[in-house]
């Protein structure tokens, strides 16, 4: 081939490249609205956290972030729905139960490997409280009353939640009292005690907090490592004869394992920024919710350690969802 032919081909190729229509750039993720499926009903702590975060993410990423509640089967129905999502724009907001259910259920319909952990965005201590008719002002008085009334019912936030398993650990394993667990939604468990459908309640603190403040239920114990600043007069379980006892509920944001990496990386940047917003921090603190600052691999490791911890409680307590 002559040098003239080579030059002609080069000129022709360069001209064709200039005349060709520009290749459209790929839109940055997210290309459309995001959807966060909450694995529990409206009014639950999981729902409250999801909606607060969604509002801030909408501002940060420039696309609407919509929240959809899909409760049922202790959170499994919503979890399975997100696992099956293939649009790359569906996320899951769940509680500690996401770590518990694969042990608690014969077939939860998912494993932790089906998801990428984006962040653990909030945590709250659990709390024990009673209907005003129960003659107990502290944990030891409550346990004495329960021994005199074996099989007394306690309302909890749902099978496999830490309010359920933490109560089983305290009542049956540590204190040796017989109690009957009754599953409600998280918010419904607190109002069930108000209505005396169950004399005792065990939930994460946020649903019970306003009821305790209003005197509609009586706070007995906080299950955190230390007293909660929103209820400084309510002692911890550990202070009342059970050193080392701690049961909290945390809330995490998860993405299906097939979510594009660019989406996961964007979330890893945007979620901590949203959670650090001063008004969101203040709003959550009023509900005894704090951000533990766990993102990405640190969050994933925490979730797996929690799975191992609560699996042991499931085995030792004999708790089951079936």
N, C-alpha and C positions, 0 to 999 in steps of 0.2 A: 504494500500500500504506500502510495507516494505521500510525501509530507504535506502536499497540497490537499489530498483527500482527508488526511487526519485533521488539518485545520478546518476544512469544511464541516466535518462531523462535529468538531468541538463547538464551532459557531452555531450550527444547527441545534445542538443539544442545549446550549445556553439560551438561545432564543426561545426554544420550546418551553424551557423552564420558566422563563419570564412571562410567556403568554398563557401558561396553564393557570386555571383558577386556583386561588389559595386554598390549601387544605384546612378545613375548619379545625380550630383548636379544641381539644377535649375540655369539656366544662369541668371546673373544679368541683370536688365533692364537698358538700352534697349538691346534687343537681336538682333536687326538688325537696319538698317537705320531708322531715323526719317524723317517724312515728315511734313513740315510746309506749310499749305495752306494759301495763302494771299488772303484776300477777295476783293482786288482791283488790277487793271492792273499793269504791269511793269512800273517802273518810278515813281510810287506814293510814297509818304512819307512812307506809310505802308510797301511797298515793299523794300524800302531802309533800313528801320530798320530791317525787317525780314532777309534780306540777310547779313547784318552786324552781327546780333546776331547768325545766323546759322553758320557762319564761326567760331566764337568763341566757340559755343557749340560743334561743330565737334571736336575741339581740346580738349575740356574738358571731353566729355563723351566717346571718342574713337570710335564713330560710325558716319558715314556720316549723316549730317542733310541737307536734300534736300528742296528746296523751289519751290512751284508750285503756279502760279497765277490763280485764278478762280474768276474773277470779274463778276459783273452783279447784277442788282436789288439792287443797293445801298449797296452791300456787302452781301446780303441775300443768293445768290447762293453758295458762298464759305462757308458761315456759316452753311447752311443746309447740305452741303457735309461732313463737319467735324462732325456735330451732328450725322450723319448716320454711321460714321466710327466705326468699331468694332475691329480693329486690335491692339488697344492699343498703336500705334506708330504714330498717326496722330494728329497734333496740328493745331491751328488756330491763325493767326496774324490778328488783326482787329484794327480798329480805334474807336473813340468815337461813331461812328454810331452803333456799336453793342448794345449800351445802348439806342439809339434813335429809332431804327427801329421797335421794338415791339409796340411802340406808333404810329409811323408815318404810318405804313402799317396796313391794316385790318388783314392781315395774313402774318407775316414775316417768318413764318415757324419754329420758335424757340422761346424759352424764355431764360432768363439768367440762369434759373435752369437747363438747358440742358448742362451747362458747368461748369468746375472748373476754376476759375481765378488763373492763375499761377503768373502773374506779370503785372504791368503797367510799361513798360520798357523805355518809352520816351514820352516827351511832347514838343509841340512847339506852340508858339502863332500864331494866324491867322493874316493875313494881307490884307489890301485893297490897290489896285493899279490901275492905269489907263493907257490907251494908250496915247502916247505923244500928240495926237491931241486934247485930252480933256483939256480945259483951266482951270485946277485946280491944285493947288500946295499943298493944305491942305484939311482937311475934310469939313470945312465950305464952301469953294469954290466949292468942289465937290457937296455938298448937294444943293447949290444954282443953279448949272448947272443942276442937276437932276430935280429940281422944274421947270426949264425952258424947260426941255426935259422929260416930264412925260412918264414913261414906258420904259426908257432907260434900255438896257439889262446889266445884270452882269453875268459873267461866274463864276461858283462855282464848288467845288470838287465832287459834287454828292448829290442827294436828301437825306436829312437826316443827312448829315455831318454838323459839327459845322460851317464850312465856309458858308454853306447854311442857317442854322437856325440863326447863329449869324448875318448874313447880313439882314435877314428878321426882326430880332429884332431891329437892328440899323435903317434900312431904313424906314420900315413901322411903327413899334411901337413907337420908340423913336423920330425919325426925321419927321415922317409923310410924306414921299415922296413915290411916286409910282415907282416901279422898276420891271423889268421882269427877273426872275431867269432863267438861262439856264444851265442845268447840263452837265458837262463834266467829264472825269476822272481828278484826281487831277493835274497831270502834263499837261494834255491837256487843262485844264482851263487856266493855265498861258500862254501857247502858243497861245490860242485863243485870248487873249488880245493883244499879240504881232501882230497877224494877223488882229486885229481890227474886228474880228468876233463879239466881244462884247467889248464895250469901257471901262468897269469896270471889275475888277477881285476881287474875294474873295476866298482865299485858305489858307491852312496852309502855314507858311512862307517858308519852304524849297524849294518847286518848283518855287516860285517867286523870291527867293533871288538872284540867279545869273543874272536873267533878270533885276532886279532893279539895281544891281551893274553895269551892262553893259549899262544902260540907255535905254534899249529897252522898258521898262515900267517905270512909275513914281510911287514911293512909296508914299502913301497918309497917311496911319495910320497903326500902329501895335496894335493888339487887346489884347496884354498882360497887366499884371498889371503894368509893367514898360517897358521902352524902351529896345529894344533888342540890346545887345552888337554888333551884326553883322551889325546893321543899326542904329547907334547912333543918326543920324540926322533926323530920321523919328519918329515923336511924336506918343504917344499912342492915342487911341480913347478917353480915359478918359481925357487926357490933352486938348483935342479939343472940350470940351463942354458936355461930357457925363460921368460925374464922376461915378465910380463904374462899368463901362462897362468892361467886360472881356470875351473873347472867345478864347479858345485854342483847339488844337487837341491833343489827347493822343493816344498812341498805346500800345496794350496789347497782351499778349500771353495767350491763353486759351487751355484747354484740354477737350475733351468730358467727361461728368460726369462719364462715365463707365471706364475711364482710371484707370489701377491698381494703388493702393495707393503708391506702391513702386516707380512707375514712376513719380507720382506727387511729392513725397518727393525728388526724385533725381533732378527733375527740380527746385524745390524750393531752392536746394543747388547750382545748377550749373548756373542758370540764373543770379543771383546777382553777382556771381564770373565773369561771362563773361562780364556783363555790366560794371564792375569795371576795366576792362582792360584799361590801359592808352591810348593805341592807338585807341581803340574804343571810349573812352570818347572824345578824341581830334577830331576824325573823325565826330562824331555826333555834337559836339559843333560848328564846322564850318558850320553846316547846321541849326543852332539855335535849336538843339534838346538836351534836357537834361533828365537825368534819375531821376525820382522823388523818387526812392527807395521804391516803394510799391510792396510788395510781399504777397502771401498767403491771409490770412484773411483781412489784411489791404487793399490789392488791391481789393478784392471782395467788401468790404464795400464802397470803393471809387467808383467803377463801378456802384453800386446800387444807390448811392447818385447822380451820374451824370445822371442816368436814370430818377430819379425823377425831377431833375433840368431841363433837356431838354424836358421832357414830358410837363412841364408847358409852355415852349416856343412854343412847337408844338400847344398846345391848344390855347394859346393867339394869335398866329400869324395866325392860320388857315392853316398852312402848311400841305400838304398832298402829298403822293407819288402816289395817284391814282385819 
